Amino acid sequence: MIVLGEPGPADLVVVEGHMRLTGLLPCPQWLPAELLVLLGLTAHHAK
């Protein structure tokens, strides 16, 4: 899963893996306790 965000408390945007995450959200018991993500930080991003 690849996530993009701004430094500090900001909204995160899932760039890759959003279909997998969306499929898991209706069944939270299937969500793992931890998710491995690649986090990219940028000064500004368009949503």
Short mmCIF file of the C-alpha atoms (twelve columns), coordinates in Angstrom:
data_MODEL
# 
_entry.id   MODEL 
# 
loop_
_atom_site.group_PDB 
_atom_site.id 
_atom_site.type_symbol 
_atom_site.label_atom_id 
_atom_site.label_alt_id 
_atom_site.label_comp_id 
_atom_site.label_asym_id 
_atom_site.label_seq_id 
_atom_site.Cartn_x 
_atom_site.Cartn_y 
_atom_site.Cartn_z 
_atom_site.pdbx_PDB_model_num 
ATOM 1  C CA . MET A 1  0.000   0.000  0.000  1 
ATOM 2  C CA . ILE A 2  1.364   3.439  -0.893 1 
ATOM 3  C CA . VAL A 3  0.194   6.456  1.119  1 
ATOM 4  C CA . LEU A 4  0.931   10.136 0.427  1 
ATOM 5  C CA . GLY A 5  0.672   12.929 2.984  1 
ATOM 6  C CA . GLU A 6  1.977   16.273 4.149  1 
ATOM 7  C CA . PRO A 7  4.271   16.648 7.173  1 
ATOM 8  C CA . GLY A 8  2.388   17.153 10.430 1 
ATOM 9  C CA . PRO A 9  -1.243  16.324 11.180 1 
ATOM 10 C CA . ALA A 10 -2.677  16.090 7.659  1 
ATOM 11 C CA . ASP A 11 -5.005  13.877 5.699  1 
ATOM 12 C CA . LEU A 12 -3.410  10.846 4.096  1 
ATOM 13 C CA . VAL A 13 -4.216  9.768  0.547  1 
ATOM 14 C CA . VAL A 14 -3.971  6.095  -0.421 1 
ATOM 15 C CA . VAL A 15 -2.304  6.110  -3.851 1 
ATOM 16 C CA . GLU A 16 -2.022  2.329  -4.337 1 
ATOM 17 C CA . GLY A 17 -3.925  -0.399 -2.534 1 
ATOM 18 C CA . HIS A 18 -7.175  1.554  -2.151 1 
ATOM 19 C CA . MET A 19 -9.265  -1.286 -3.605 1 
ATOM 20 C CA . ARG A 20 -7.830  -3.744 -1.065 1 
ATOM 21 C CA . LEU A 21 -8.452  -1.309 1.790  1 
ATOM 22 C CA . THR A 22 -11.993 -0.549 0.595  1 
ATOM 23 C CA . GLY A 23 -12.731 -4.277 0.416  1 
ATOM 24 C CA . LEU A 24 -11.579 -4.786 4.010  1 
ATOM 25 C CA . LEU A 25 -13.432 -1.859 5.599  1 
ATOM 26 C CA . PRO A 26 -16.915 -3.494 5.623  1 
ATOM 27 C CA . CYS A 27 -15.421 -6.388 7.661  1 
ATOM 28 C CA . PRO A 28 -13.132 -4.741 10.251 1 
ATOM 29 C CA . GLN A 29 -12.483 -8.092 11.938 1 
ATOM 30 C CA . TRP A 30 -10.418 -9.015 8.842  1 
ATOM 31 C CA . LEU A 31 -8.197  -5.930 9.138  1 
ATOM 32 C CA . PRO A 32 -4.745  -6.857 10.422 1 
ATOM 33 C CA . ALA A 33 -3.520  -5.204 13.620 1 
ATOM 34 C CA . GLU A 34 -0.770  -3.566 11.539 1 
ATOM 35 C CA . LEU A 35 -0.507  -2.596 7.876  1 
ATOM 36 C CA . LEU A 36 2.771   -2.261 6.026  1 
ATOM 37 C CA . VAL A 37 2.702   0.944  3.962  1 
ATOM 38 C CA . LEU A 38 5.144   2.999  1.969  1 
ATOM 39 C CA . LEU A 39 4.664   6.594  3.148  1 
ATOM 40 C CA . GLY A 40 5.595   9.507  0.939  1 
ATOM 41 C CA . LEU A 41 5.736   13.028 2.412  1 
ATOM 42 C CA . THR A 42 5.392   16.140 0.309  1 
ATOM 43 C CA . ALA A 43 5.104   19.849 0.999  1 
ATOM 44 C CA . HIS A 44 1.831   20.002 -0.943 1 
ATOM 45 C CA . HIS A 45 -0.341  17.573 -2.875 1 
ATOM 46 C CA . ALA A 46 -3.548  17.913 -4.847 1 
ATOM 47 C CA . LYS A 47 -6.411  15.737 -3.632 1 
# 
